[in-house]
Amino acid sequence: MDFHLSREHELIRKMMADFTENEVKPIAAETDKTGAYPRENIEKLFDLGVMGICVPKEYGGAGADPLASAICIEELSKQCASTGDIVATHNGLCCDPILTHGTEEQKKKYLPMLTTGRKVGAFCLTEPNAGSDASKGQTEAKLVGDHYVMNGSKIFITNGYVADVFVVFAMTDKSKGTRGISAFIVESSFPGFSVGKHEEKMGLHGSPTAEIVFTDCIVPKENMLGKEGKGFGIAMQTLDGGRIGIAAQALGIAEGALNEAKEYTKGRVQFGRPIAAFQNTQFTLADMELGCQAGKLLTYRAAVMKGNGERYTKEAAEAKLFCSEHAMKTTTKALQMFGGYGYTKDYPMERMMRDAKITEIYEGTSEVQRIVISANMGLR
Ligand SMILES: Cc1cc2nc3c(=O)[nH]c(=O)nc-3n(C[C@H](O)[C@H](O)[C@H](O)COP(=O)(O)OP(=O)(O)OC[C@H]3O[C@@H](n4cnc5c(N)ncnc54)[C@H](O)[C@@H]3O)c2cc1C
């Protein structure tokens, strides 16, 4: 067991730390304020090869491993969780299932689009009545000649109103329950595809979340991803990988908040001393640091296991659960250390706290992660 990052991973971290400091940090507060999609930075992330970083070189990607992707998301999220989320969704929830389950034709067509072609990807599973219980989706796809006709709607879709390529789950045989769910690759240009409501959210304002509506949407037969009826398994497997991305995002938020708190408490003087000199402050910072170190080990372990081709369902859930709860605790405690200033928009703490909350909810709530972990503990 080696706890050191390779030279390549260190270089990727350094590249992303520089990018985050120079390009992401300066616009993070403005992105939160306006809710504008950080388009220029996403374009630059395409230039850097971060969008679709794990896609093999033959399809236009950087051919990196899941740990590299996690490091990128972690670094970006230290300053802007929205940017981290856009990348995590593109890489983990769109490129990854196409790479893992796509035919050679699908990979040749879509992966270059999602890398060198600069098209953004999204993942459509959640519906109004199918959230934690994703098996209850009602979106249907019926085979008519050489294409499927898709009807239904998906909600809360990250990258929803900027994406071009969507991995969508729909019932192809309602009588079969989860075995009747199939996955599809849908382009926003397909007839019958439309974007519905844009969500106004508590945080993550730069991450575009929207409803996606399919009205007699024409999906070519060859765009089925994986075999008919295997969609639910593809969704669950994709979410296993996606959870590493959310763990990395939450870890980055926590580390970012800790960095801010360390700097602030060293400079803020009350009762004649920097507040960092109070033992209460030091102990709280120590707990925050400890959680970040533990979260990093959990996240990197899951990423390395994925890269090794091992089963990592439980490890990804553990990383996601721990890091998201730690991000929420850390941002709350860090804000407290800023006192009244922390509650204002002059400092990033209130944004970080709002952004942290979503990591306990999407890609499976904390309760769902506990279901996944306990189901893999040999209790039954
Ligand atoms: C900003 C944002 C971005 C998102 N991005 C995407 C995306 O890109 N693609 C996509 O498909 N979805 C996306 N989602 C949807 C997200 O994954 C769901 O919101 C999440 O899975 C929870 O589903 P729900 O909101 O329906 O809550 P519910 O399932 O209704 O849950 C409500 C509460 O009940 C609890 N609960 C439910 N079942 C159980 C149980 N068995 N035991 C104990 N407690 C339980 C939950 O933990 C939660 O606390 C996004 C959501 C948001 C807010």
The ligand as a Tripos MOL2 file, in Angstrom:
@<TRIPOS>MOLECULE
LIG
   53    58     1     0     0
SMALL
NO_CHARGES

@<TRIPOS>ATOM
      1 C1        -29.1810   20.2530   -7.9020 C.3       1 LIG1
      2 C2        -29.5950   18.8670   -8.2460 C.ar      1 LIG1
      3 C3        -28.9820   18.2150   -9.3080 C.ar      1 LIG1
      4 C4        -29.3940   16.9280   -9.6730 C.ar      1 LIG1
      5 N1        -28.8340   16.3260  -10.7840 N.ar      1 LIG1
      6 C5        -29.3870   15.1780  -11.2700 C.ar      1 LIG1
      7 C6        -28.9840   14.6500  -12.5460 C.ar      1 LIG1
      8 O1        -28.1030   15.1930  -13.2200 O.2       1 LIG1
      9 N2        -29.6100   13.5460  -13.0050 N.ar      1 LIG1
     10 C7        -30.5810   12.9070  -12.3040 C.ar      1 LIG1
     11 O2        -31.0950   11.9050  -12.7860 O.2       1 LIG1
     12 N3        -30.9680   13.3710  -11.0740 N.ar      1 LIG1
     13 C8        -30.4090   14.4860  -10.5610 C.ar      1 LIG1
     14 N4        -30.8150   15.0010   -9.3430 N.ar      1 LIG1
     15 C9        -31.8270   14.2860   -8.5810 C.3       1 LIG1
     16 C10       -31.2960   13.7030   -7.2630 C.3       1 LIG1
     17 O3        -30.4660   12.6260   -7.5100 O.3       1 LIG1
     18 C11       -32.5150   13.3610   -6.3910 C.3       1 LIG1
     19 O4        -33.0810   14.6050   -5.9730 O.3       1 LIG1
     20 C12       -32.1490   12.5020   -5.1990 C.3       1 LIG1
     21 O5        -31.7780   11.2240   -5.6200 O.3       1 LIG1
     22 C13       -33.2960   12.3770   -4.1910 C.3       1 LIG1
     23 O6        -34.5140   12.1160   -4.7990 O.3       1 LIG1
     24 P1        -35.7950   13.0110   -4.4310 P.3       1 LIG1
     25 O7        -35.3960   14.4150   -4.5720 O.co2     1 LIG1
     26 O8        -36.9550   12.5290   -5.2140 O.co2     1 LIG1
     27 O9        -36.0500   12.7380   -2.8960 O.3       1 LIG1
     28 P2        -36.9240   11.4990   -2.1940 P.3       1 LIG1
     29 O10       -36.5210   10.2490   -2.8640 O.co2     1 LIG1
     30 O11       -38.3540   11.9200   -2.2980 O.co2     1 LIG1
     31 O12       -36.4130   11.5640   -0.7540 O.3       1 LIG1
     32 C14       -36.9050   12.4710    0.2330 C.3       1 LIG1
     33 C15       -36.3050   12.0720    1.5800 C.3       1 LIG1
     34 O13       -36.7320   10.7280    1.9180 O.3       1 LIG1
     35 C16       -35.5970    9.9390    2.2160 C.3       1 LIG1
     36 N5        -35.8260    8.5410    1.8080 N.ar      1 LIG1
     37 C17       -36.2920    8.0990    0.6180 C.ar      1 LIG1
     38 N6        -36.3210    6.7600    0.6090 N.ar      1 LIG1
     39 C18       -35.8340    6.3530    1.8060 C.ar      1 LIG1
     40 C19       -35.5890    5.0710    2.3950 C.ar      1 LIG1
     41 N7        -35.8160    3.9160    1.7380 N.pl3     1 LIG1
     42 N8        -35.0900    5.0300    3.6450 N.ar      1 LIG1
     43 C20       -34.8200    6.1700    4.3230 C.ar      1 LIG1
     44 N9        -35.0310    7.4200    3.8230 N.ar      1 LIG1
     45 C21       -35.5130    7.4980    2.5750 C.ar      1 LIG1
     46 C22       -34.4760   10.5540    1.3950 C.3       1 LIG1
     47 O14       -33.2070   10.1780    1.9090 O.3       1 LIG1
     48 C23       -34.7790   12.0340    1.5560 C.3       1 LIG1
     49 O15       -34.2710   12.4970    2.7800 O.3       1 LIG1
     50 C24       -30.3990   16.2650   -8.9260 C.ar      1 LIG1
     51 C25       -30.9860   16.9220   -7.8400 C.ar      1 LIG1
     52 C26       -30.6200   18.1990   -7.5110 C.ar      1 LIG1
     53 C27       -31.3200   18.8900   -6.3890 C.3       1 LIG1
@<TRIPOS>BOND
     1     1     2 1
     2     2     3 ar
     3     2    52 ar
     4     3     4 ar
     5     4     5 ar
     6     4    50 ar
     7     5     6 ar
     8     6     7 ar
     9     6    13 1
    10     7     8 2
    11     7     9 ar
    12     9    10 ar
    13    10    11 2
    14    10    12 ar
    15    12    13 ar
    16    13    14 ar
    17    14    15 1
    18    14    50 ar
    19    15    16 1
    20    16    17 1
    21    16    18 1
    22    18    19 1
    23    18    20 1
    24    20    21 1
    25    20    22 1
    26    22    23 1
    27    23    24 1
    28    24    25 2
    29    24    26 1
    30    24    27 1
    31    27    28 1
    32    28    29 2
    33    28    30 1
    34    28    31 1
    35    31    32 1
    36    32    33 1
    37    33    34 1
    38    33    48 1
    39    34    35 1
    40    35    36 1
    41    35    46 1
    42    36    37 ar
    43    36    45 ar
    44    37    38 ar
    45    38    39 ar
    46    39    40 ar
    47    39    45 ar
    48    40    41 1
    49    40    42 ar
    50    42    43 ar
    51    43    44 ar
    52    44    45 ar
    53    46    47 1
    54    46    48 1
    55    48    49 1
    56    50    51 ar
    57    51    52 ar
    58    52    53 1
@<TRIPOS>SUBSTRUCTURE
     1 LIG1         1 GROUP 0 **** ****
